[in-house]
Amino acid sequence: MDIVVEHLTKRYGPQKAVDNVSFRVKAGEVLGFLGPNGAGKTTTMKAISCYINPDEGDVKVGGYSIKEHPEIIKKNIGYLPENNPLYQDMNIIDFLEFIAKIHGIPKYLIPERILDMVRICGLEGEKHKLISELSKGYQQRVGLAQALIHDPEILILDEPTTGLDPNQIVEIRELIKRIGKEKTVILSSHILAEVEATCDRILIINNGRIVVDGTAEELRKQAAGNEILKLGIQGGDVNDIFENLLNLDTIDSVDFIDIDKQLFEVQSLKEETSVKAIFDLCVQNNYYISELTPTEKKLEDIFRQLTLH
Amino acid sequence: MKQIFHIAYRELNSFFDSLTAYVLIAIFLGFSGFFTWIYGADVFFLGQASLDTFFTVAYWSLFIFIPALTMRSIAGELKAGTLELLLTKPVSDWQLILGKFLSTFLLIGIALTPTLFYYFTLWGIGPVDHSAIILGYLGLLLMSMVYISIGLLTSCLFSNPIVASLTALSIGIFFHIIFDVLAANFVGFTGSVFSFLSLSTHFESITRGVVDTKDLIYFFSISFFCLYSSKMILSSRNLQV
């Protein structure tokens, strides 16, 4: 099922939480929804899962509009809301049974589905506990289990790893990756590494508008700009090497990183690469290269660059 | 339709899990039993095989208990965030409201069931006016229906359960007693309007053994109005967090 968001706008009072956002998610895709806090991620996800009515625009899931056929869409969506609300006074099995019944899963299939969920989400040891007795990580798994129990085609996860410890984060990511092979997943987060690790495509949203739409690679390329190399050259006087580097045609600027270790930061001219020229220089002068590392701009920097204005 | 029952069943279970239901039933039976059989104008004092005392006690205690039961129904779900969980499942707003309504209504039914023993006991010791007693129970159920609907509406309006409960109680007190008092103080058209608005007028007419369509329309229309308003508030999602 494809998800098509068309000119979605939602206001809370005078403030536009989401402003004319349009995008499309193809079936089977894992989309990462990124943005600083308050950017409009949650609002968009709530609109897709039929919880709030947009002021303008529409969302179509598998061709059905959220305004006209919410009941069909709700059946095909598994949604894990932000902060993972659960009935704290129920135990895991009862809770999952309730959700399964609400989804209209046939009675004879319910025990099987519950056991599947308990296994997939790693809840075996805890299954008879009350939800309020579980740690946050386990509660998050229960949240995932309730979102998955009816085997939905689309999974919408709003910040699924907040508040988890590093081990749990890795486990939940693995789980999402596994699920993402079969289902369409939209995942929101403000942690870039997470989105990069799990998603095929990244959508960055800021102040209610989409600022970037592409893969992590494309994103890097877009913001990469000039080639930057971290370069270590030995076998000669540091100042001579510096002079020689500056004289190369393709090089824009050279900085010292560490004079004692003879490390430089070399920035090439636009759309030029200096690697061959540096190598030739070393051969001519009997220098040797102790280090040559292309410096990639981190996604974090790109993210900050895009969302800090 | 099934969704309504699933929601009501879950809700009812949570009443029992949280002891609310046991406390309610214990207090209700304690009060009504005490006044019906032991103290004041009890059955033996009156010397009649009638449950009028019981109906009066139930009339008042349910009036006080119901807002306490309904105060969390929507406000609590909203606060815990579970409203979002429910409404993103294949559940319509109507189904949620009716499920909540049904759960409280069933709980009141469960609380009333043991009092049937009063009826059977009375039957054993004297000639009983069966239709008056059956209609008395009907009146209590109709009255509960109205107060549950009012309680649900205030629970949609206010996110703080205490505020919701007190508001339901103060709206209820108009129907319960104030309209009746006003009716007694006015004559002519105004008086009859207040008399029609007063819940006690309709309750008494039913417990006296007369079921008039006017009374039924009264109970059902107030309930419908409150439930419909609750649904509209829920649908607009203009709930105060």
Interface residues (C-beta under 8 A of the other chain):
Chain A: K46 S49 C50 Y51 I52 N53 E71 K74 K75 I77 Y79 P81 N83 P85 L86 Y87 Q88 D89 M90 D94 F98 I99 K101 I102 H103 G104 Q146
Chain B: K2 Q3 H6 I7 R10 N13 S14 D17 S18 A80 G81 T82 E84 L85 L86 L87 T88 K89 P90 V91 S92 R237
